[in-house]
Amino acid sequence: MTTTRPSRPEPAAPKPAAAPRGVTAFVRLRRIFAAETPEYSLLLGTTLFLVVFGLVMVLSSSSIESRASDGDFFARAARQAMLAGVGVPLMLIVSRAPVGFWKRWAWQAMIAAIVLQFLVVATNLGFGSYNRNWLYLGSFSFQPSEAVKLALIVWLALIVSTKARLMGDWKHVAMPILPFAGGAIFLVLVGNDLGTAIILFAMVLGALFFGGVRMRIIAALVGLITIAALILVQLSDSRSGRFSAWLGGCSDPSLAGDECYQTLHGWQALANGGFFGVGLGNSASKWNWLPEAETDFIFAIIGEELGLVGAVLVVLLFAVLAVCFVRIMRRQTDPFVKLATGVAMVWIIGQAFVNIAVVLGLLPVLGVPLPLVSAGGSSLVTTLVAIGIVLSFARTDPRATELAR
């Protein structure tokens, strides 16, 4: 009888050394961005560059008035930086939301935005120096009209995409767009904010255009709104004065100290900048010569300090944003996503065009900021959230799924 000795267990292979936590986090972060489409990366990068550039220009353009009113050169720029610190992470969080989330909450967002705008014009919570467009809640104030823009992106996309086959009938175009979107625009007009109302109306037209509504219906709407806008201009002495001065090209010397003051000083700033500018921080116009230098007329300060080169760079950056929006629209198959991206593009690119056109004198003064660049927390945060929504759509691109595998 033979006996067999039990075999000794082989020693276990040594475990591989664990990677340091920092390396693991870097690898995970790299995988996240490696799975994104080129449009996602380009849109995100351009947006962040404009935000940082805007902070620099807000600091430069507001430092003098900030020192005079707040006792600190950096007060206004610090507030803008703090709000950018809120808006950028919020944009990244929003970019991870699925498409179904926006469809599910579109109606609630629209109703909430209208209610907030109603509080501005109907209660003592609303205030404003000329335009009544601010809502004051304790120590916190914001512009509900910016929330209306944000809600319109997903709400218009939901309505038009759901009723796509019925949009040939004007009755289906009118309901429910007229009572809800029209009501929101009316409330903004009651607050005397014509510039924002024009942007909101452009967003509605953009949704109808991208939704395939007949051009004769769109043309009829444009005609009606143009007539209404002209009537509103005539009802306000200051607005009609600015409009008449603009039609005359601000060539009347008697208007240099009133209706044309901002426009003429904006032109002077651009002319002073020349090709290369007078240098960052060296603007003369920001010494209380140009009203709203850090908001509505910040493009004039850019042209003065950075010259034609800096002004053209800003225009090109917004052109890059427009290309990103169009490419994301073309690569999507969901009508809701296409429409929401198109409406967001009309808002951001259209408002940038209006702001720059006002500074150049191509449009009368309307009081709209330059998106992502001008000072203003409500505008900055809502614009970043809007771009976050578009980034969430870019992540649904079929190529992003293939890259993630």
Secondary structure, DSSP 8 states (H G I E B T S, - for coil): --------------------HHHHHHHHHHHHHHTS-HHHHHHHHHHHHHHHHHHHHHHHHHHHHHHHHHS-TTHHHHHHHHHHHHHHHHHHHHTTS-HHHHHHHHHHHHHHHHHHHHHHHHSTTEE-SSS--EEEETTEEE-HHHHHHHHHHHHHHHHHHHTGGGTTSHHHHHTTHIIIIIHHHHHHHHTT-HHHHHHHHHHHHHHHHHTT--HHHHHHHHHHHHHHHHHHHHH-HHHHHHHHHHHTTT--GGGTTTTTHHHHHHHHHHHHHTTT-S-TT--STTTTTSTTTTTTTHHHHHHHHHHHHHHHHHHHHHHHHHHHHHHHHHH---HHHHHHHHHHHHHHHHHHHHHHHHHHTSS-------TTTSS-HHHHHHHHHHHHHHHHHHTTSHHHHHHH-
